[in-house]
Amino acid sequence: MAQAGGVPCPEAAPGQPCVFKLVLLGSSSVGKSSLALRYVKNDFKSLLPTVGCAFFTKEVGSGAASARLEIWDTAGQEKYHSICHLYFRGANAALLVYDITKKDSFLDAQRWLRDLEREAPPGEVVVMLVGNKTDLGGQREVTFQEGKEFAESHRLLFAEASAKLNHQVTEVFSAVVRELLRREERKSQAQTGDRGLALTGAPAGQARCCAH
Amino acid sequence: MSLKSERRGIHVDQSELLCKKGCGYYGNPAWQGFCSKCWREEYHRARQKQIQEDWELAERLQREEEEAFASSQSSQGAQSLTFSKFEEKKTNEKTRKVTTVKKFFSASSRVASKKENQEAKAPSPSINRQTSIETDRVSKEFIEFLKTFHKTGQEIYKQTKMFLETMHYKRDLSIEEQSECTQDFYQSVTERMQTRGKVPPEKVEKIMDQIEKYIMTRLYKYVFCPETTDDEKKDLAIQKRIRALHWVTPQMLCVPVNEEISEVSDMVVKAITDIIEMDSKRVPRDKLACITKCSKHIFNAIKITKNEPASADDFLPTLIYIVLKGNPPRLQSNIQYITRFCNPSRLMTGEDGYYFTNLCCAVAFIEKLDAQSLNLSQEDFDRYMSGQTSPRKQESENWSPDACLGVKQMYKNLDLLSQLNERQERIMSEAKKLEKDLIEWTDGIAKEVQDIVEKYPLEIKPPNQSLAAIDSENVENDKLPPPLQPQVYAG
């Protein structure tokens, strides 16, 4: 399909809140939707979906650093793996969710990461690894250490959470948003040479020449 | 004109075959009954006249539109008046899409609203009129809308006009280049509004929607499924594919929707209607709205079935099922058109973008779909695909009582036939096996015999030992008691 680099966001005009797109990745029934629902529900300001819970938006940050976070849930079944790269287009962040009581889901999360990195070069997308269902600690198959080590070796953010007990859920999303805003700030501070700025700067130049 | 030539085709009269100008050569209906030479002359004259007219018309239209913009006076009357002119002109127009027309136009620049003239040259008058009426309505709305923005509005109007003009010259370029141009235009207008016009962001969004509506209504005809691309081929391919997959059941896709609930089946029907309706819209955003509406109905259907809000794990399979069931027309063309000409911020983010992405996923999945993704064996999948059998057959026992008797009987017979077929195949294969075994057996025996014959060649030795020597080895012969002698007893 057409333009791949036309990421609309973060170059929004002053005063206009940025839109961050976050995709939820992970096998089915690891609790992707539950995490998002828990996070969004806890905030009375956010728009609750009336029917489905696959797409959410939430206002984050405050003042000059305010932004809108869009959460895109994806289908986690094995058979959709090959087409899910379509969701990655224009994503600013990704949450790799696995179930700590299922080793397979942890391996799947690693596969998602490979897919993601094939679409977007590492470093452009903020990726966080999340081990869900800490409430079922007794049946744990993936240790905290394993998760942490994998995350560190791939430079991912990492946390364990429980959507059921609402433990660490807000913290997970806040960490991602904080990282996004930090990168945004760094990008706007950097003058030249920064890849992020160069990318978003290019279309603007084209536009000017086409308008005449 | 075309009608006339058709009629002529039925009753051929020798005199009618000759050139209308009477030069003695044969004429050709394609040249309006002239011979090639006279037609060229005639055509050239008509063309010159037409160009002249077009110029005048274009200028007048330009004036009218500017007036309409300045005052709130409706331009509808004037617009429809010009149509009688167009009709006239069309009689001169023989072939559609004559490239020379374009050339003439590209040579004569600075006519801002030549667009309308082009619009009028569509092949069918009725379709053309309809299109133009809609175009007019959209233009009027656009002008009305921009009026609320005073000076900024005027500037936007100018820019949009200019863009449409450039797009006209770019009509021969590839669709990707045209798409790029449009995207650049969206971006530059947005930037201008933000930096120069100081328009607040929510208003920018609204204006952008209107601009998109205005320009895409006008460009639609030229950029939707253009002949230069293989969009149409892809449309047909996916259509054929979906048709071949007619046997896929909701169970195979794990669709969490129970169509036996009437409310749910209503939702499914509505969702299908929405996705089919997408093709009838001209503006990318309207097409997106159809997808979103369809998705909402799907969510409702799942919610009613499962009694809890659906997640993406439920949604995507259901969307795939809806697409398979609906087989929406020109699916690929629509997706391509939206991707190329929609404001990118709508595609990458936002609810519409999310559902659109899901639709793209659904289409990609359908294209790649195989036995594994339906939890079927390769054998079954191939049989269903080739139409040899249908998965519904297995459910024949569970047919509802009101199902037609004939249909039931037919399925029973089909069942029987396939069983017979299977048996016959089995017998055939076993017979073949037996034949093979027999051949192997005789061969084997022959070989064995041969081997043994080779191993133990037949040698007949002369008998060199006398029979008496049988116990010659018996060394202790002499130790044996003497043989019993017959004795005679007297008595």
Interface residues (C-beta under 8 A of the other chain):
Chain A: M1 A2 Q3 G6 V7 P8 C9 A12 A13 G15 Q16 V19 K21 L24 S28 S29 K32 S33 P49 V51 G52 C53 A54 F55 T57 E70 W72 D73 T74 A75 G76 Q77 K79 Y80 S82 I83 C84 L86 Y87 R89 G90 P203 A204 Q206 A207 R208 C210 A211
Chain B: Q159 M162 F163 T166 E176 S179 E180 C181 Q183 D184 F185 Q187 S188 V189 E191 R192 Q194 T195 P200 P201 C254 S295 K296 I298 F299 N300 I302 K303 P309 A310 S311 A312 D313 F315 L316 P317 I335 Q336 T339 R340 P344 S345 L347 M348 T349 G350 E351 Y354 Y355 T357 C360 C361 A364 F365 K368 Q372 S373
